[in-house]
Every structure is written in structure tokens, then in C-alpha cells.
Amino acid sequence: MQINGAVAFVTGGASGLGEATARRLHAHGAAVAIIDKNAERGKQVEADLGERVRYIETDVTSGESVQAALDAAADLGPLRIAVNCAGSGMAGRTIGKDGAPHDLSIYEWVIKLNLIGTFNVASRAAAVISQQAPNADGERGVIVNTASIAAFDGQIGQVAYSSSKGGIVGMTLPMARDLAVVGIRVMTIAPGSFETPIFGFVPQEMKDGLSSIVPFPNRMGIPDEFAQLVQHIAENPYLNGETIRIDGAVRFPPK
Ligand SMILES: NC(=O)c1ccc[n+]([C@@H]2O[C@H](COP(=O)([O-])OP(=O)(O)OC[C@H]3O[C@@H](n4cnc5c(N)ncnc54)[C@H](O)[C@@H]3O)[C@@H](O)[C@H]2O)c1
């Protein structure tokens, strides 16, 4: 899929991995819809990028909100690329140290944001992309979802987060098969630990610990390294229906 001239719909585009993706795709000629609930940061990124960009305040967990964002993005041009980066997590064990079960409302919140939000955006974006003209290869567009290596190496306290990210890995192949008929590819990226505002409140000591277990390079990932992979996925037509880890060969230990 050619990035230059395409429209990219990037959720979580106001911060971290989504922001790096929005900036990289924009630098390669895409028009970018920055889809995020954080209006202050979203408008800032919009102002930085200047032309071919629109910040659209959106809640990815709401069908109406995402539909309205897709409608609002339509005049940027033909939507070809949808990247799901909006997400978050909250720690909690299946039963706590006091023996109490995991708070169900927290579990539901994490699933709703990460898993249902991703499906909501992917399915609605696919409906729009399916209406675009195909390129010479029959390709209409690509959807890139963001899981986490916690989908595979979930640590103590990550049961909700890992469940949500495992669901994203699980939807990748059936969604790619569903959308093959309309020439839309579906890929998922499973990042290790990346230096983004999601770790804003994490003490430096804990960040040092996350870096120290990465075999090589022995550091956290840089958001643009994630964005480089999104770019490659968008441009390489034979990548479809798979999850790619990007993690410096780290495998999370139990804690
Ligand atoms: N940073 C990492 O180490 C890492 C590792 C693995 C996976 N991930 C995943 O990558 C994605 C991006 O993480 P990040 O580190 O860039 O985080 P981040 O906090 O920097 O960015 C997440 C963005 O999502 C937005 N968002 C949250 N809820 C939303 C909602 N309901 N509707 C719209 N926007 C919403 C936030 O406003 C924020 O701008 C997340 O899904 C995260 O789970 C991150």
C-alpha cells in the first residue's frame, strides 16, 4: 500500500506509539486523522504537523464516536490505513494479596478499551476502506493493531491487560480472512517495553529494570522504531494475518 497520498486513521495518535506513527506516516506523504480522547495533546500534534492532518476527539470504545470520526476524516481523502494504538492497562491479580477476587469493573474496563475498542475501530474502518478503489494488486488498504508481548508473556498482575491483548492477537487471522475478499490486510504488532508517556508515572528504577532484561539492544524501545514497523507493514503487501513481536528479544519473566 502506497503511503503517499493515502489517509491514515491513527488511534492513540496524540501520544506515544500512535503519535510516532502519525508523525512518520505524515512525513511519508499520508494525510493523517489523529484519533484520541486527549484533546490538548491531539491539537498540539495537529498544530505541529500543519497540513494534511486533522485531530478528531474520539472515544474508541463508542460505536457512534468512531463512526463520527470516520465520517469527519472522509474529506481528507481515501482512507487506506487504520492503526490502532489507543489503549491502557491497570494492574491487578486474579486474587489479591488479601484473597479478594480481581475487581470485575477494572477487568471490564481494560477489555472494553483495548479489545473492544480495537475491534470497533478495525471493523468500522474496514467498512470505509472496502469502498475505496483497489490498487493494481487488488489491495484497498491495511489495518494494523497493537497488542503487547504481554499477550504471550503476561506477568503477575497483568491478567486483565494480557487477556485484552491476547484477544487482539486472536482476532488478527480471522479478520484478515474475513477482509481478504475486499483486499484489506490485517496485521498486529506486539511491542515489548517502549519509552512512552504510558510509563510517565513509573519510577526510573522500574524503567531501568525493564531495560536491563532486554538482550539487545539493552534498552527500552523508541516509539519511532514501532512506527518504522507500521510503515513497513503498510508498504509490504505480503504481510497479512500475523502478529509480529518488536521487543529486542526480551521474554517477560513472571514478575
Ligand atoms: N509503551 C509500551 O511499552 C507498550 C508496550 C506494549 C503495548 N503497548 C500498547 O501500545 C498502545 C499505545 O501505548 P503508548 O505507550 O503509546 O501509550 P500512551 O499512553 O502514550 O498513548 C495512548 C493514547 O491512547 C489514548 N486513549 C486512551 N483511551 C482512549 C479512548 N477511549 N479513546 C481514544 N483514545 C484513547 C490516550 O489519550 C493516549 O493518547 C497501547 O495499546 C498499549 O497497551 C505499549
The ligand as an SDF file (V2000), in Angstrom:
LIG
                    3D

 44 48  0  0  0  0  0  0  0  0999 V2000
    4.6670    1.6420   25.6480 N   0  0  0  0  0  0  0  0  0  0  0  0
    4.8270    0.3500   25.7470 C   0  0  0  0  0  0  0  0  0  0  0  0
    5.8170   -0.1580   26.2870 O   0  0  0  0  0  0  0  0  0  0  0  0
    3.8030   -0.6000   25.1770 C   0  0  0  0  0  0  0  0  0  0  0  0
    4.1260   -1.9510   25.1240 C   0  0  0  0  0  0  0  0  0  0  0  0
    3.2140   -2.8600   24.6070 C   0  0  0  0  0  0  0  0  0  0  0  0
    1.9990   -2.4010   24.1460 C   0  0  0  0  0  0  0  0  0  0  0  0
    1.6890   -1.0800   24.2180 N   0  0  0  0  0  0  0  0  0  0  0  0
    0.3830   -0.6620   23.7200 C   0  0  0  0  0  0  0  0  0  0  0  0
    0.5610    0.3280   22.7430 O   0  0  0  0  0  0  0  0  0  0  0  0
   -0.5620    1.1990   22.7390 C   0  0  0  0  0  0  0  0  0  0  0  0
   -0.0460    2.6300   22.8500 C   0  0  0  0  0  0  0  0  0  0  0  0
    0.6460    2.7660   24.0760 O   0  0  0  0  0  0  0  0  0  0  0  0
    1.5360    4.0300   24.4120 P   0  0  0  0  0  0  0  0  0  0  0  0
    2.6630    3.5350   25.2100 O   0  0  0  0  0  0  0  0  0  0  0  0
    1.7680    4.8160   23.1900 O   0  0  0  0  0  0  0  0  0  0  0  0
    0.5460    4.7880   25.4190 O   0  0  0  0  0  0  0  0  0  0  0  0
    0.2000    6.3280   25.5880 P   0  0  0  0  0  0  0  0  0  0  0  0
   -0.4770    6.4290   26.9160 O   0  0  0  0  0  0  0  0  0  0  0  0
    1.3840    7.1830   25.3130 O   0  0  0  0  0  0  0  0  0  0  0  0
   -0.8750    6.5910   24.4330 O   0  0  0  0  0  0  0  0  0  0  0  0
   -2.1510    6.0190   24.4560 C   0  0  0  0  0  0  0  0  0  0  0  0
   -3.1370    7.0150   23.8710 C   0  0  0  0  0  0  0  0  0  0  0  0
   -4.4230    6.3760   23.8270 O   0  0  0  0  0  0  0  0  0  0  0  0
   -5.3830    7.3780   24.1300 C   0  0  0  0  0  0  0  0  0  0  0  0
   -6.6270    6.7750   24.5960 N   0  0  0  0  0  0  0  0  0  0  0  0
   -6.8130    6.0890   25.7590 C   0  0  0  0  0  0  0  0  0  0  0  0
   -8.1060    5.7350   25.8590 N   0  0  0  0  0  0  0  0  0  0  0  0
   -8.7340    6.1840   24.7430 C   0  0  0  0  0  0  0  0  0  0  0  0
  -10.0660    6.1210   24.2750 C   0  0  0  0  0  0  0  0  0  0  0  0
  -11.0450    5.5170   24.9640 N   0  0  0  0  0  0  0  0  0  0  0  0
  -10.3500    6.6880   23.0820 N   0  0  0  0  0  0  0  0  0  0  0  0
   -9.3950    7.3240   22.3730 C   0  0  0  0  0  0  0  0  0  0  0  0
   -8.1170    7.4230   22.7720 N   0  0  0  0  0  0  0  0  0  0  0  0
   -7.7910    6.8590   23.9360 C   0  0  0  0  0  0  0  0  0  0  0  0
   -4.7130    8.2370   25.1980 C   0  0  0  0  0  0  0  0  0  0  0  0
   -5.3400    9.5200   25.3220 O   0  0  0  0  0  0  0  0  0  0  0  0
   -3.2850    8.3050   24.7050 C   0  0  0  0  0  0  0  0  0  0  0  0
   -3.0840    9.4480   23.8920 O   0  0  0  0  0  0  0  0  0  0  0  0
   -1.4510    0.7460   23.9050 C   0  0  0  0  0  0  0  0  0  0  0  0
   -2.4520   -0.0920   23.3910 O   0  0  0  0  0  0  0  0  0  0  0  0
   -0.5030   -0.0490   24.7830 C   0  0  0  0  0  0  0  0  0  0  0  0
   -1.1780   -1.0390   25.5180 O   0  0  0  0  0  0  0  0  0  0  0  0
    2.5690   -0.1600   24.7180 C   0  0  0  0  0  0  0  0  0  0  0  0
  1  2  1  0
  2  3  2  0
  2  4  1  0
  4  5  1  0
  4 44  2  0
  5  6  2  0
  6  7  1  0
  7  8  2  0
  8  9  1  0
  8 44  1  0
  9 10  1  0
  9 42  1  0
 10 11  1  0
 11 12  1  0
 11 40  1  0
 12 13  1  0
 13 14  1  0
 14 15  2  0
 14 16  1  0
 14 17  1  0
 17 18  1  0
 18 19  2  0
 18 20  1  0
 18 21  1  0
 21 22  1  0
 22 23  1  0
 23 24  1  0
 23 38  1  0
 24 25  1  0
 25 26  1  0
 25 36  1  0
 26 27  1  0
 26 35  1  0
 27 28  2  0
 28 29  1  0
 29 30  1  0
 29 35  2  0
 30 31  1  0
 30 32  2  0
 32 33  1  0
 33 34  2  0
 34 35  1  0
 36 37  1  0
 36 38  1  0
 38 39  1  0
 40 41  1  0
 40 42  1  0
 42 43  1  0
M  CHG  2   8   1  16  -1
M  END
$$$$
